[in-house]
Amino acid sequence: MLPSDAVPEPHMHTILKARKRVIEAIGKNMDLYGITQSVGHLYGMLFFSEKPMTLDEMGKEMEMSKTSMSTGVRNLLDLKMVHKVWEKGARKDLYEAEPDWYQTFADYFAIEWRKAVEANVIALNRSSAELRRLQEAADGEEATLAIIQSDLDKIDSALRYYEWLNRFIDTLESGDIYKLVPKDKP
């Protein structure tokens, strides 16, 4: 790739304008990923960067503190949207954006959905056990037993959904999703 200083000024201006438009759009839509607009802008800047960047370089480029950059990069690392890279002779940590948006989507939603599934399954199982104990104690109380059974049926249905969601998450993590919904060819 040619360095940007080899590009004539009018062309570079158009390139930077186009990049800025995309970076703004990325920032506006990052609430989908649970992160702030400024962290979305950080990802967009790294996405278009021609080389890995240090926190200092990012802070200078975005006119933000190193602390803010560190927090933003940590969020992006947790979401697997940014990777730490090694470069011979570099004394500071370097970071680059994950360029594969398909992988970014799969990683993010797999991580977030697994957390949600786990929390909901724990609550459903706890409630099911509690209702089953009450079911045994309420022997002969038809109205109570009918309500308990109705709730247990709903809980069982929800648990089946979460079993399905776990299988769906497995397809994201394994890459099998792309057999069902292929990536577009470049």
Salt bridges, closest charged atoms under 4 A:
GLU24 OE1 - HIS41 NE2 3.61
GLU50 OE2 - ARG19 NH2 3.71
ASP56 OD1 - LYS66 NZ 3.72
ASP56 OD2 - LYS92 NZ 2.36
GLU57 OE2 - LYS51 NZ 3.39
ASP93 OD2 - LYS84 NZ 3.45
GLU98 OE1 - HIS83 NE2 2.57
ASP100 OD2 - LYS183 NZ 3.35
GLU112 OE2 - LYS115 NZ 3.10
ASP156 OD1 - ARG132 NH2 3.74
ASP170 OD1 - ARG114 NH2 2.41
GLU173 OE1 - ARG114 NH2 2.80
ASP176 OD1 - LYS179 NZ 3.17
